[in-house]
Amino acid sequence: MAGAIVKTLKLKDPIEQGDGQPPITELNFRKPEAGDLWNLPLTGATMGDQLECAGKLCGMLGNELKKLSVADMFEVVSFFGTFFPGGPPTGKK
């Protein structure tokens, strides 16, 4: 995985790997680069789109991410969203 780790997310429900491998208990994310988001739709991104991009940031494949619990999935997507700047101001405060 390239880039410095910017967040470690401890999973509420570890992902079992089988084949005698220890379960995955945490995901280590790096900061995204433009290429990581190259195919992400600007509007209407699906949960799968977001998880695919998040997987690039933590070095996990889509099939592995599909094993996330729903609670962990929302944590991953929520964290992924923190990399995006807010939209333009919509009015006066």
C-alpha positions, 0 to 999 in steps of 0.5 A, spaced: 500 500 500 503 506 497 502 512 502 502 514 509 497 511 513 492 516 515 487 512 519 486 505 522 479 503 523 478 497 528 472 493 525 466 491 530 466 484 526 472 481 524 473 478 517 474 471 517 479 469 512 479 461 512 485 457 510 488 458 517 489 466 516 488 470 522 481 474 521 482 481 519 481 486 525 482 493 522 483 496 516 489 501 515 487 507 510 491 512 506 490 518 503 487 518 496 490 520 490 486 523 484 487 516 480 483 512 486 477 516 484 478 516 477 472 512 475 467 514 481 461 518 479 460 525 481 453 524 482 449 518 484 455 513 486 453 507 489 455 504 496 459 499 491 462 505 488 464 508 494 466 501 497 471 499 491 474 506 492 475 505 499 478 498 498 483 501 494 485 506 500 486 500 505 488 494 500 482 490 500 479 487 494 471 487 493 470 480 495 473 481 501 469 488 503 463 484 501 464 480 508 464 487 512 458 487 517 453 492 515 455 496 521 463 496 519 461 498 512 457 504 514 464 506 518 468 505 512 463 509 507 463 515 512 470 515 513 471 515 506 467 521 505 471 525 510 476 526 504 471 530 500 471 537 501 464 540 502 460 544 497 459 551 495 456 555 500 448 555 499 446 562 503 448 567 508 448 564 515 
